[in-house]
Structures are given as C-alpha cells and as structure tokens.
Amino acid sequence: MTEHGRENQRLWNEWSDDFQALWNANTVDGDSPPAPSPFGPDAPGGPQPEILASVAGKEYVELGCGGGQATVGTADLGAETVVGVDLSGEQLQHARQLRDFYGVEAQFLKGNVTNLPLPGDSFDVASSEAVYQMIKHLDEAFREVRRVLRDSGVFVLSVPHPVHEILDLEEQTFEGSYYDTGRREITIDDDYESNLVVFDHTVADLHNALVDAGFTVQRLLEPRHHRTENSDAADSDLPELLWKVPGSVRFWAVAD
C-alpha cells in the first residue's frame, strides 16, 4: 500500500464511528438505518434502465464500501452475489452490522481498490461512491475494475465534482484553479492523527482514464449536492452557491 493509502486507512479507522453516527443521525429509533443503492429509484441522477434494467440476479461488488450502505442496499434489491471491499477494518465492522440488521447476504473483504482481492471476470456490476478521488493513478485503478468485471459489465463511478471541490462556498469564490490537479490534504478533525489525502482530477481526466482502461462511458451525470435535495435556496441557510454547482460527477460505464 502507498504512503497516502496508509494515511487514509488510518484516518478512516479513526473517523469511522463518528462518520457512521453522522450518516445515521436522522434515523428514528426503530427505523432501518439508510442503505441507499446506486441502482435504486432515488439514486443521484436516477437509474439508467437502458444501461442496466435491474440488479436482480446479478453479481455485484462495491469498491470502497465504507459502512456498506450501497452493498446492503443493492443486496436488498435482489442482487444474487454481493461483495463489499474497503481498506478500513473499522468501516467493515459497521458494514457487517448493517448487513445483519437488514438480514441480507453479503460478504465484506478488506482490501485496496488498486489491488482487489478478487478473481478476474467475476462480476456483472460494480459501483463506487466518493472513493476514487483518493486514488493518485486512475489508469491502473480503473484497469483493476475492468479486470474483475465481465465483458459488458456495468461500472457506476461517482466522485465529488472537481468544480465543487475548488469553491469557497461562504465567500462564493474559487479557492484554486480547476486545472491545478494533484495531491491535497483535508483536515477532518484536529483530534485525528491523520488527514484525508485526495488527488484532484478534472472530469476529462476521469472520463479518459475510464476509456483507456477499457470502458465505454454511456452516461455522464452531474447531480446537485445532496444537502440541497430537500430544501429550497430561498428558505435555507445553506450557502446560495450550493444550488449553482453540481455536487458530484457520475459515470455509467460499460466494459468493452
């Protein structure tokens, strides 16, 4: 594992309990904790039935599964074989608890998305949410996704939108240049030993790396930030700019 990979692993092990508490903060006692699937009707940008009609009966892997929400949610939609991979053992503990709560079949493995502990040509569908911005070399990472997917397999990739990442929302201005790509550190909490290490990539970088790895991008979506979903700019104390830029960029790609 690279030095920045170890840094992120340490951070996620430290942050895991607090992160999952925030994720579940609005869960009422007795209700099911959220487990949204990227293939469900409420997925960002919506489902794409012309690319993937259903995950029912499919073999699915979530890459960088964290607390397992998408893994469990996709199992709940009827995927036949379901696997989640993450580098954080603490996150995987939360994932297994969520799996047991929902009573679905899913396997969780510790591993790095750049060197997956999985055989080749073993999945029909893969997805990843807010993970590959932590990867420096996209080409080799996406080739690893292509390795574990069968021909015509579907990969849904979502990362924070690079335009959103360079904005100062309070000052409503740019903090840097869209073209200044490379390593950046984010302090999550001063009490944590490690920072989050990310690598800024342009949308073109992401698209071209997918193509070079053996994918055809069939849809590119730019959903609004999730914090704006259930509120209106005129009635919210959130920064006005949040409604004017996409929160994420989402690729629906098919393995050639």
Backbone hydrogen bonds, N-H to C=O, Kabsch-Sander energy under -0.5 kcal/mol:
donor,donor_aa,acceptor,acceptor_aa,energy
6,R,2,T,-2.2
7,E,3,E,-2.0
8,N,4,H,-2.3
9,Q,5,G,-2.3
10,R,6,R,-2.5
11,L,7,E,-2.2
12,W,8,N,-2.7
13,N,9,Q,-2.0
14,E,10,R,-2.0
15,W,11,L,-3.3
16,S,12,W,-1.6
19,F,15,W,-3.1
20,Q,16,S,-2.8
21,A,17,D,-1.9
22,L,18,D,-2.0
23,W,19,F,-2.3
24,N,20,Q,-2.0
25,A,22,L,-1.2
27,T,24,N,-2.0
28,V,26,N,-0.6
31,D,28,V,-2.7
40,G,37,S,-1.6
43,A,40,G,-1.5
46,G,43,A,-2.8
51,I,48,Q,-2.2
52,L,48,Q,-2.5
57,G,78,G,-2.6
58,K,55,V,-2.5
60,Y,58,K,-0.6
60,Y,81,T,-3.3
61,V,125,V,-1.8
62,E,83,V,-2.6
63,L,61,V,-0.5
63,L,127,S,-2.8
64,G,62,E,-0.6
64,G,85,V,-2.1
65,C,85,V,-2.3
68,G,65,C,-2.4
72,V,68,G,-2.9
73,G,69,Q,-2.6
74,T,70,A,-2.3
75,A,71,T,-2.0
76,D,72,V,-2.2
77,L,73,G,-0.7
78,G,75,A,-1.5
79,A,74,T,-1.6
80,E,58,K,-1.7
81,T,58,K,-1.2
83,V,60,Y,-2.0
84,G,107,Q,-2.6
85,V,62,E,-2.3
86,D,109,L,-1.9
89,G,87,L,-0.6
92,L,88,S,-1.9
93,Q,89,G,-1.4
94,H,90,E,-1.3
95,A,91,Q,-2.1
96,R,92,L,-2.4
97,Q,93,Q,-1.8
98,L,94,H,-2.3
99,R,95,A,-2.5
100,D,96,R,-2.3
101,F,97,Q,-2.2
102,Y,98,L,-2.2
103,G,99,R,-1.5
104,V,99,R,-1.4
106,A,104,V,-0.6
107,Q,82,V,-2.4
109,L,84,G,-2.9
111,G,86,D,-1.9
111,G,109,L,-0.5
112,N,115,N,-0.6
115,N,112,N,-1.8
118,L,116,L,-1.7
121,D,147,R,-2.7
122,S,119,P,-0.5
122,S,148,V,-1.7
123,F,148,V,-1.6
124,D,59,E,-2.4
125,V,59,E,-2.1
126,A,154,V,-2.7
127,S,61,V,-1.7
128,S,156,V,-2.1
130,A,158,S,-2.4
131,V,158,S,-0.6
134,M,131,V,-2.3
135,I,132,Y,-1.1
138,L,136,K,-0.9
141,A,137,H,-1.4
142,F,138,L,-3.0
143,R,139,D,-1.9
144,E,140,E,-1.3
145,V,141,A,-1.4
146,R,142,F,-2.5
147,R,143,R,-1.9
148,V,144,E,-1.4
149,L,145,V,-1.1
150,R,123,F,-2.7
152,S,255,A,-2.1
153,G,150,R,-2.3
154,V,124,D,-2.2
155,F,253,A,-3.1
156,V,126,A,-2.4
157,L,155,F,-0.6
157,L,251,F,-2.2
158,S,128,S,-2.2
159,V,249,V,-1.8
161,H,247,G,-1.9
165,E,161,H,-1.9
166,I,162,P,-0.7
166,I,163,V,-1.0
167,L,164,H,-1.3
168,D,173,T,-3.3
169,L,167,L,-0.8
172,Q,168,D,-1.6
173,T,168,D,-1.4
175,E,166,I,-4.1
176,G,166,I,-0.9
180,D,177,S,-1.5
181,T,179,Y,-1.8
182,G,200,D,-1.1
184,R,198,V,-2.6
186,I,196,L,-2.7
188,I,186,I,-0.7
192,Y,189,D,-1.8
196,L,186,I,-2.8
197,V,195,N,-0.6
198,V,184,R,-3.0
198,V,196,L,-0.6
199,F,133,Q,-3.4
200,D,182,G,-2.6
206,L,202,T,-2.0
207,H,203,V,-2.7
208,N,204,A,-2.9
209,A,205,D,-2.1
210,L,206,L,-1.8
211,V,207,H,-2.1
212,D,208,N,-2.7
213,A,209,A,-1.4
214,G,211,V,-1.5
215,F,210,L,-1.8
216,T,254,V,-2.7
217,V,215,F,-0.5
218,Q,216,T,-0.7
218,Q,252,W,-2.7
219,R,252,W,-1.5
221,L,250,R,-3.1
225,H,242,L,-0.6
225,H,245,V,-0.6
228,T,225,H,-1.9
229,E,226,H,-1.3
231,S,228,T,-1.2
235,D,232,D,-1.2
236,S,233,A,-1.0
242,L,239,P,-1.7
243,W,240,E,-1.6
244,K,241,L,-1.7
245,V,241,L,-0.7
247,G,223,P,-2.1
248,S,223,P,-1.5
249,V,159,V,-2.4
250,R,221,L,-2.9
251,F,157,L,-3.2
252,W,219,R,-2.6
253,A,155,F,-2.7
253,A,251,F,-0.6
254,V,216,T,-2.6
255,A,153,G,-3.0
256,D,214,G,-2.8
